[in-house]
Amino acid sequence: MMVWSDLAGLEHMVNKQSVLTSSEAQTYYDRFGKKQDSQGFYEDPALDDLIAHACFRDAQRIFEFGCGTGKFAARLLAEHLPPSASYLGCDISPVMVGLAAQRLEAYPERAKVLRSDGTAHFPLPDRSIDRVISNYVLDLLSEGDIRAVFAEAHRVLTPGGKLCLASLTRGINLPSRIVSSLWMAVFRMRPSLVGGCRPIRLDAYVDRDRWQLEHRRVLIPFGVPSEVLVLNARGTPNPQGLRRPERPREIPCS
Ligand SMILES: C[S@@+](CC[C@H](N)C(=O)[O-])C[C@H]1O[C@@H](n2cnc3c(N)ncnc32)[C@H](O)[C@@H]1O
């Protein structure tokens, strides 16, 4: 009989072998386009939680990796960012870039959207950004690319800046474990049936010498588990190489 630890092993195999290539992801999301906004039934509670913990009202320079249709950016600009804040989004899909640019037309001075090349490179100078966001994108990427996104986020964030993530994740109770196992099984058969996304553990990628864990929560609307992480960039690596405390520490917005 298969047990949960076997499923975790399967996840590792999946992560290693069968994510969509960047050109397959581009083709898929070019076709998917506006339909991405219909995923709100399981994404919105996680995004609400991210907004509640990422102190966007203190942010000035925001970068989003994999901005999709620009729905989250529009919400931030309309309701959560100060009027002086600027936003840069990127996406591999030209259709998504077009949809996001159209959606953000009301903010010509403050919001820009670029097409990215499929790598995890962020087109930004070191220490130039105070929020890096990526929602439901890392769960599409290979382990190596996920690590590269964390490294790039650390490079571009100012010390104390925040990396704000939401992703599909593994279940934490029986119903959500069943859902995530079924999701994984479908992904293994044909990744494009689930948009190339599979449940991952974001917190497994966090290097505690580079990041302080401010907030982590798993939400399971309709049985679909999502992980929310807010991490604070540490300025310099810990010279002794000591592990930092693992418990999230809630830091209130100023
Ligand atoms: C599941 S959608 C999520 C979109 C948006 N963040 C949201 O929450 O609605 C994944 C998005 O990531 C983009 N994407 C996939 N691979 C990418 C890559 N390597 N670089 C940049 N964007 C990528 C896709 O084009 C798509 O818009």
The ligand as an SDF file (V2000), in Angstrom:
LIG
                    3D

 27 29  0  0  0  0  0  0  0  0999 V2000
   -0.8570   29.8550  -12.9950 C   0  0  0  0  0  0  0  0  0  0  0  0
   -0.4670   31.3590  -13.8060 S   0  0  0  0  0  0  0  0  0  0  0  0
   -0.4930   32.5310  -12.4580 C   0  0  0  0  0  0  0  0  0  0  0  0
   -0.6460   33.9510  -12.9410 C   0  0  0  0  0  0  0  0  0  0  0  0
   -0.7800   35.0110  -11.8400 C   0  0  0  0  0  0  0  0  0  0  0  0
    0.4050   35.1110  -11.0300 N   0  0  0  0  0  0  0  0  0  0  0  0
   -1.9910   34.7130  -10.9790 C   0  0  0  0  0  0  0  0  0  0  0  0
   -1.8300   34.4280   -9.7930 O   0  0  0  0  0  0  0  0  0  0  0  0
   -3.1080   34.7740  -11.5170 O   0  0  0  0  0  0  0  0  0  0  0  0
    1.2550   31.1920  -14.1170 C   0  0  0  0  0  0  0  0  0  0  0  0
    1.8240   32.3900  -14.8720 C   0  0  0  0  0  0  0  0  0  0  0  0
    3.2400   32.2570  -14.8770 O   0  0  0  0  0  0  0  0  0  0  0  0
    3.7160   32.5490  -16.1880 C   0  0  0  0  0  0  0  0  0  0  0  0
    4.9840   31.8270  -16.3330 N   0  0  0  0  0  0  0  0  0  0  0  0
    5.1850   30.4990  -16.4570 C   0  0  0  0  0  0  0  0  0  0  0  0
    6.4960   30.2170  -16.5460 N   0  0  0  0  0  0  0  0  0  0  0  0
    7.1340   31.4040  -16.4390 C   0  0  0  0  0  0  0  0  0  0  0  0
    8.5140   31.7870  -16.4520 C   0  0  0  0  0  0  0  0  0  0  0  0
    9.4720   30.8790  -16.5880 N   0  0  0  0  0  0  0  0  0  0  0  0
    8.8100   33.0980  -16.3440 N   0  0  0  0  0  0  0  0  0  0  0  0
    7.8220   34.0360  -16.2080 C   0  0  0  0  0  0  0  0  0  0  0  0
    6.5080   33.7330  -16.2080 N   0  0  0  0  0  0  0  0  0  0  0  0
    6.1720   32.4390  -16.3140 C   0  0  0  0  0  0  0  0  0  0  0  0
    2.6010   32.0640  -17.0990 C   0  0  0  0  0  0  0  0  0  0  0  0
    2.6600   32.6430  -18.3710 O   0  0  0  0  0  0  0  0  0  0  0  0
    1.3710   32.4770  -16.2990 C   0  0  0  0  0  0  0  0  0  0  0  0
    0.9610   33.7860  -16.5910 O   0  0  0  0  0  0  0  0  0  0  0  0
  1  2  1  0
  2  3  1  0
  2 10  1  0
  3  4  1  0
  4  5  1  0
  5  6  1  0
  5  7  1  0
  7  8  2  0
  7  9  1  0
 10 11  1  0
 11 12  1  0
 11 26  1  0
 12 13  1  0
 13 14  1  0
 13 24  1  0
 14 15  1  0
 14 23  1  0
 15 16  2  0
 16 17  1  0
 17 18  1  0
 17 23  2  0
 18 19  1  0
 18 20  2  0
 20 21  1  0
 21 22  2  0
 22 23  1  0
 24 25  1  0
 24 26  1  0
 26 27  1  0
M  CHG  2   2   1   9  -1
M  END
$$$$
